[in-house]
């Protein structure tokens, strides 16, 4: 109780310091840092000294930074999308501090950009209007594990690998694996998926409850405080609303997740096919037949596949999966100094052979370098387009290819993004996929929860 009173005393002091205008817009059209005009929606603001002091009054000086290197680090992710960095970075320690800081930013009209581990692939952390970046990695506690209920509650700094390491002796695990060691709340924010999605579903299927700090500082529990039911028909599905919202509706400060029992036996295998079509056809046939794992080899052989090379030992399996998880960095190594852009289309299983073959042909005709990987069991695959960031013609080719691929997926009844999210890069495709009425509905939801458009502005919509 004493801590909370102290926090609110500091918040009152901070709000007093914010009595003057906190954001003075710069006169220059763009900073010397090289902001891309297509992404920066207006000249970014420089936070006033008074506002910075108010941040320090709540967090302490060591947890507030305006250093250029720190801001640049927090203004980009693993994508090719670039814009200016935030005006400041803060490291809150608990939800009370997040709430206090959000209320301060809201009162002064200052944008808020959530930041986890920075492993996103669609520019979701770019500060297109400046503002304050909330780095949530120091909130890294596993709050409650219920082995009988198969649930766990985590703070936003807990990563996928950290949680499964913690669960190692419990007989449980969290199977959604995006490859990179992403933060779990960040995975919820982007509705992440991964190589286990066919068996265990995506983040949307495995999040039971969220604690969310709304733009004005209020704290929301999407399924009720302390509740973790396996199913519920109580009102609107608020949890589903915030899963995949990409930080545009609020800051996710806690997630209650569904756990699963560790499989009794696990094996990995490698198999080569004579062609892309043969490989995809085999995958589709396996899924459609619903056959046991032991019979997969027969279908593979019918499609010209080689004998399976099995790996049942943990060390060997880890090596095989490491090769898959490191595909992004392996692709970049094909051209040292290159940049990558990863496509993310997903189509109905029946359309998978068609789109993969057409995409392969498109790559050959354009001459682009684009290794293809995916967890095709759910119709989702990626082209890792490797290009020279200084070659404007090649960069335009990459963008044009990605848009052709996305529209090819839409024409086949699919989506432009299966798991990476919209971010900055796919906003222009959202209307084509969802239609005017759906997009208008999303804008109305955004306007209701974030009437000042301060939460991660410029993303999704």
C-alpha positions in Angstrom: 0.0 0.0 0.0 2.9 2.3 0.9 4.4 1.8 -2.6 1.1 2.7 -4.3 0.7 5.9 -2.3 4.3 6.8 -3.1 3.7 6.2 -6.8 0.5 8.3 -6.9 2.3 11.1 -5.0 5.0 11.0 -7.7 2.3 10.9 -10.4 0.7 14.1 -9.0 4.1 15.8 -9.1 4.6 14.6 -12.6 1.2 15.8 -13.8 2.0 19.2 -12.3 5.2 19.3 -14.3 3.1 18.6 -17.4 1.1 21.8 -17.1 2.9 23.4 -20.0 2.7 22.0 -23.6 4.8 18.9 -23.7 5.4 18.6 -27.4 6.8 21.3 -29.6 6.7 20.3 -33.3 10.0 20.7 -35.0 10.1 23.0 -38.0 12.3 20.8 -40.2 10.5 18.5 -42.6 12.4 15.5 -41.3 15.2 14.8 -39.0 18.8 14.2 -40.2 18.3 10.6 -39.0 16.7 9.8 -42.4 13.0 9.4 -41.8 11.1 7.8 -44.7 8.4 10.2 -45.8 6.0 7.4 -46.7 5.9 6.3 -43.1 6.3 9.5 -41.0 2.8 11.0 -40.9 3.9 14.4 -39.6 7.0 16.2 -38.3 7.9 14.5 -35.1 7.9 16.3 -31.8 10.6 17.0 -29.3 9.5 16.2 -25.8 9.8 19.2 -23.5 12.2 19.2 -20.6 9.3 19.4 -18.2 7.7 16.3 -19.6 10.9 14.3 -19.5 11.3 15.3 -15.8 7.8 14.1 -15.2 8.7 10.7 -16.6 11.8 10.6 -14.4 9.6 11.5 -11.4 7.6 8.3 -11.9 10.4 5.9 -13.0 13.6 7.4 -11.8 16.3 8.8 -14.1 18.0 5.5 -15.0 14.7 4.2 -16.5 14.3 7.1 -19.0 16.5 7.7 -22.0 16.8 10.1 -24.8 20.1 8.9 -26.0 20.2 8.7 -29.8 21.6 5.1 -29.9 19.0 3.9 -27.5 16.2 5.6 -29.4 17.4 4.2 -32.8 17.6 0.7 -31.3 13.9 1.0 -30.2 12.7 2.5 -33.5 13.3 -0.6 -35.7 12.7 -4.3 -35.7 13.9 -7.1 -38.0 11.9 -5.7 -41.0 13.0 -3.6 -43.9 10.6 -0.8 -42.8 12.4 2.2 -41.4 11.3 5.5 -40.0 12.4 7.9 -37.2 13.0 6.6 -33.7 10.9 7.6 -30.7 11.6 10.8 -28.8 12.3 8.9 -25.5 12.4 5.3 -24.2 11.1 4.3 -20.8 11.4 1.1 -18.8 8.4 0.6 -16.4 8.7 -2.0 -13.7 5.0 -2.8 -13.1 1.5 -2.2 -14.3 1.0 0.7 -12.0 3.9 2.5 -13.6 2.6 1.7 -17.1 -0.8 3.0 -16.1 0.7 6.2 -14.7 2.9 6.8 -17.7 0.0 6.1 -20.2 -2.2 8.7 -18.3 0.6 11.3 -18.6 1.1 10.7 -22.3 -2.7 10.7 -22.9 -3.2 14.0 -21.1 -0.5 15.7 -23.3 -1.4 14.0 -26.6 1.9 12.1 -26.8 2.1 8.9 -28.8 2.8 5.6 -27.1 4.8 2.8 -28.8 4.9 -0.6 -27.0 8.2 -2.5 -27.4 9.0 -6.1 -26.5 12.0 -7.9 -28.0 12.0 -6.2 -31.4 11.7 -9.4 -33.4 8.7 -8.3 -35.5 8.8 -8.3 -39.3 6.4 -5.5 -40.3 7.8 -2.3 -38.7 5.4 -2.4 -35.8 7.7 -0.5 -33.5 8.4 2.4 -35.8 7.6 5.8 -34.2 5.8 7.4 -37.2 4.7 10.4 -35.0 7.5 10.4 -32.4 6.4 9.8 -28.8 7.5 7.6 -26.0 8.5 4.0 -26.4 7.5 1.7 -23.6 10.1 -1.0 -23.2 8.3 -3.7 -21.2 11.2 -6.2 -20.9 11.9 -5.5 -17.3 8.5 -6.7 -16.3 9.6 -10.3 -16.7 7.9 -12.3 -14.0 6.0 -15.6 -14.4 3.2 -14.7 -12.0 1.2 -17.8 -11.5 1.4 -21.4 -12.8 -1.6 -23.7 -12.4 -0.6 -27.2 -13.4 -4.0 -28.7 -12.7 -5.7 -26.1 -14.9 -3.0 -26.1 -17.5 -2.6 -22.3 -17.3 0.1 -19.7 -16.6 0.1 -16.0 -16.3 3.1 -14.0 -17.4 4.3 -10.4 -17.6 5.3 -8.9 -21.0 9.1 -9.4 -20.6 8.8 -13.2 -20.5 9.8 -14.8 -23.7 8.8 -18.1 -25.3 12.0 -19.8 -24.5 12.1 -18.5 -20.9 8.6 -19.9 -20.2 9.3 -23.3 -21.6 12.6 -23.5 -19.6 10.6 -22.6 -16.5 8.0 -25.3 -17.3 10.6 -28.0 -18.0 10.0 -30.1 -14.9 6.2 -29.6 -14.8 5.3 -31.9 -17.7 3.7 -28.9 -19.5 4.8 -26.6 -22.3 3.7 -23.7 -24.4 3.8 -24.9 -28.0 3.3 -21.8 -30.1 6.8 -21.2 -31.5 7.4 -18.3 -34.0 11.0 -19.2 -34.4 12.5 -16.1 -32.9 12.6 -15.9 -29.1 9.8 -13.4 -29.0 8.1 -12.1 -25.9 4.8 -13.8 -25.2 2.7 -10.6 -24.8 4.3 -9.4 -28.1 3.2 -12.7 -29.7 -0.3 -12.1 -28.4 -0.2 -8.5 -29.8 0.6 -9.8 -33.3 -1.4 -13.0 -33.1 1.8 -15.0 -33.8 1.9 -18.5 -35.0 4.6 -21.0 -35.8 5.6 -24.5 -36.8 3.3 -26.2 -34.3 0.1 -24.3 -35.4 -1.5 -27.3 -37.2 -1.5 -29.3 -34.0 -1.9 -26.6 -31.3 -3.3 -23.5 -33.0 -2.0 -19.9 -33.0 -1.8 -17.4 -30.2 -5.5 -16.6 -30.8 -6.3 -20.1 -29.7 -4.0 -20.2 -26.6 -4.7 -16.8 -24.8 -7.3 -17.0 -22.1 -7.1 -13.6 -20.5 -5.2 -10.3 -20.9 -4.4 -7.4 -18.7 -4.3 -4.3 -20.9 -3.5 -0.7 -20.0 -5.8 1.4 -22.2 -4.5 4.7 -23.7 -5.9 6.8 -20.9 -4.2 4.7 -18.2 -7.2 2.5 -17.2 -6.5 -1.2 -16.6 -8.7 -3.7 -18.4 -9.0 -7.5 -17.8 -10.4 -8.9 -21.0 -12.0 -11.9 -19.3 -12.3 -10.5 -15.9 -9.7 -10.1 -13.2 -8.3 -13.4 -12.0 -10.5 -15.4 -14.4 -9.0 -18.2 -16.6 -11.9 -20.3 -18.0 -11.3 -22.7 -20.8 -14.3 -21.3 -22.5 -16.8 -18.5 -22.0 -19.9 -17.1 -23.7 -20.0 -14.0 -21.5 -20.4 -11.0 -23.7 -18.1 -9.7 -26.4 -14.8 -11.6 -26.9 -12.5 -8.8 -25.7 -9.5 -11.1 -25.5 -9.9 -11.9 -29.2 -10.1 -8.1 -29.9 -6.7 -7.4 -28.4 -5.0 -10.5 -29.7 -3.6 -9.2 -33.0 -4.2 -5.5 -32.3 -0.5 -4.8 -32.7 -0.4 -2.3 -29.8 -2.9 0.0 -31.5 -5.6 -0.4 -28.8 -3.6 -0.7 -25.5 -0.5 -2.1 -23.8 -0.6 -5.8 -22.9 0.9 -6.0 -19.5 -0.1 -9.6 -18.6 -1.2 -12.7 -20.5 -2.9 -15.8 -19.1 -2.0 -18.7 -21.5 -3.3 -22.2 -22.2 -0.6 -24.8 -21.6 -0.4 -28.3 -23.1 1.1 -31.6 -21.9 4.5 -32.5 -23.3 4.2 -35.2 -25.9 5.3 -38.7 -24.8 7.4 -39.0 -27.9 8.8 -36.5 -30.4 10.6 -37.0 -33.6 11.8 -34.9 -36.5 12.5 -36.0 -40.1 14.0 -34.6 -43.3 12.7 -35.7 -46.7 13.6 -34.5 -50.2 11.2 -34.2 -53.2 11.9 -34.0 -56.9 9.8 -30.8 -57.2 8.0 -28.1 -55.2 4.7 -29.4 -56.5 5.4 -32.9 -55.4 6.4 -31.7 -51.9 3.3 -29.5 -51.5 1.0 -32.2 -53.0 2.3 -34.7 -50.5 1.7 -32.3 -47.6 -1.9 -31.7 -48.7 -2.6 -35.4 -49.1 -1.3 -36.2 -45.6 -3.5 -33.5 -44.1 -6.6 -34.5 -46.1 -6.1 -38.2 -45.3 -5.7 -37.7 -41.6 -3.4 -40.7 -41.4 -1.2 -41.7 -38.5 2.4 -40.4 -38.5 3.7 -43.9 -39.2 1.9 -44.1 -42.6 3.2 -40.7 -43.9 6.2 -42.4 -45.5 3.9 -44.3 -47.9 2.3 -41.1 -49.3 5.6 -39.4 -49.5 7.0 -42.2 -51.6 4.0 -42.1 -53.9 4.9 -38.4 -54.6 8.5 -39.2 -55.4 9.9 -38.3 -52.0 13.1 -39.9 -50.6 13.2 -42.0 -47.5 12.8 -40.1 -44.2 15.9 -39.3 -42.3 14.6 -39.5 -38.7 15.9 -37.7 -35.6 14.5 -38.8 -32.3 17.4 -37.8 -30.0 16.9 -34.3 -28.5 20.3 -33.0 -29.6 19.8 -34.1 -33.2 16.2 -32.8 -33.3 17.4 -29.5 -32.0 20.0 -29.2 -34.8 17.3 -29.9 -37.4 15.0 -27.3 -36.0 17.9 -24.8 -35.5 18.4 -24.9 -39.3 14.7 -24.1 -39.8 14.6 -21.3 -37.2 17.8 -19.7 -38.5 16.5 -19.6 -42.1 16.1 -15.8 -42.0 19.8 -15.3 -41.1 20.9 -18.0 -43.5 19.1 -16.2 -46.3 20.8 -12.9 -45.4 24.1 -14.7 -45.4 23.6 -15.4 -49.1 24.4 -11.8 -49.8 26.5 -10.2 -47.1 25.3 -6.6 -46.3 21.9 -7.4 -47.7 18.5 -6.7 -46.2 15.6 -9.1 -46.0 11.8 -8.8 -46.5 9.7 -11.8 -45.4 6.4 -12.4 -47.1 3.6 -14.0 -45.0 0.7 -15.2 -47.1 -1.7 -17.9 -46.1 -4.2 -19.7 -48.3 -6.6 -22.6 -48.0 -4.8 -25.9 -48.1 -6.4 -26.8 -51.5 -4.8 -23.8 -53.1 -1.3 -24.3 -51.7 0.2 -26.2 -54.6 -1.0 -23.6 -57.1 0.3 -20.5 -55.2 3.7 -22.1 -54.3 4.4 -23.1 -57.9 3.3 -19.7 -59.3 5.4 -17.9 -56.7 8.4 -20.0 -57.6 7.9 -19.1 -61.3 7.6 -15.4 -60.4 10.9 -15.6 -58.5 12.6 -17.1 -61.5 11.2 -14.5 -63.9 12.2 -11.5 -61.8 15.6 -12.9 -60.9 15.1 -12.1 -57.2 16.7 -14.1 -54.4 13.9 -15.5 -52.3 14.3 -18.8 -50.4 10.9 -20.2 -49.5 10.2 -21.7 -46.1 7.0 -22.4 -44.2 4.8 -24.6 -42.1 2.6 -25.5 -45.0 0.3 -27.7 -42.9 -1.9 -24.6 -42.4 -1.3 -23.0 -45.8 1.2 -20.5 -44.6 4.6 -20.0 -46.3 7.3 -17.3 -46.5 9.6 -16.0 -49.2 12.7 -14.4 -47.7 13.5 -11.8 -50.3 17.1 -10.8 -50.0 18.1 -7.5 -51.6 20.6 -4.6 -51.5 19.0 -1.7 -49.5 21.0 0.8 -51.5 19.7 -0.5 -54.8 16.4 1.4 -55.2 15.4 -0.5 -58.4 15.8 -3.9 -56.6 14.0 -2.6 -53.5 11.1 -1.6 -55.8 11.1 -5.0 -57.4 10.9 -6.6 -53.9 7.9 -4.5 -53.0 6.2 -5.2 -56.3 6.8 -8.9 -55.9 5.4 -9.0 -52.3 2.3 -7.1 -53.4 1.8 -9.5 -56.3 2.1 -12.5 -54.0 -0.3 -11.0 -51.5 -2.9 -10.3 -54.2 -2.4 -13.8 -55.5 -3.2 -15.1 -52.1 -6.3 -12.9 -51.8 -7.5 -14.1 -55.2 -7.3 -17.7 -53.9 -9.4 -16.9 -50.8 -6.4 -16.4 -48.5 -4.8 -13.6 -46.5 -1.9 -11.2 -46.9 -0.6 -12.1 -43.5 -0.9 -15.4 -41.7 1.1 -14.6 -38.6 3.4 -11.5 -38.9 0.7 -8.9 -38.7 -0.1 -5.8 -40.8 2.2 -3.2 -39.2 3.5 -0.6 -41.6 4.0 -2.8 -44.6 0.5 -4.3 -45.4 -1.9 -1.4 -44.6 -2.6 -0.9 -48.3 -3.7 -4.5 -48.6 -6.1 -4.5 -45.6 -9.0 -2.8 -47.4 -8.6 -5.2 -50.4 -8.8 -8.2 -48.0 -11.5 -7.1 -45.6 -13.6 -4.6 -47.5 -14.8 -1.1 -46.7 -17.4 -2.0 -44.1 -15.0 -4.2 -42.1 -12.3 -1.5 -42.3 -14.8 1.2 -41.2 -15.8 -1.0 -38.2 -12.2 -1.4 -37.2 -11.7 2.3 -37.3 -14.8 2.8 -35.1 -13.4 0.4 -32.5 -10.0 2.2 -32.6 -11.7 5.6 -32.2 -13.7 4.4 -29.2 -10.7 2.9 -27.3 -8.1 5.4 -28.5 -10.0 8.7 -29.5 -6.7 10.6 -29.7 -5.0 8.1 -31.9 -2.0 7.8 -29.6 -1.5 4.0 -29.4 1.1 3.0 -31.9 -0.2 5.4 -34.5 0.2 4.6 -38.2 0.0 0.8 -37.8 -2.7 -1.5 -39.1 -5.1 1.3 -40.2 
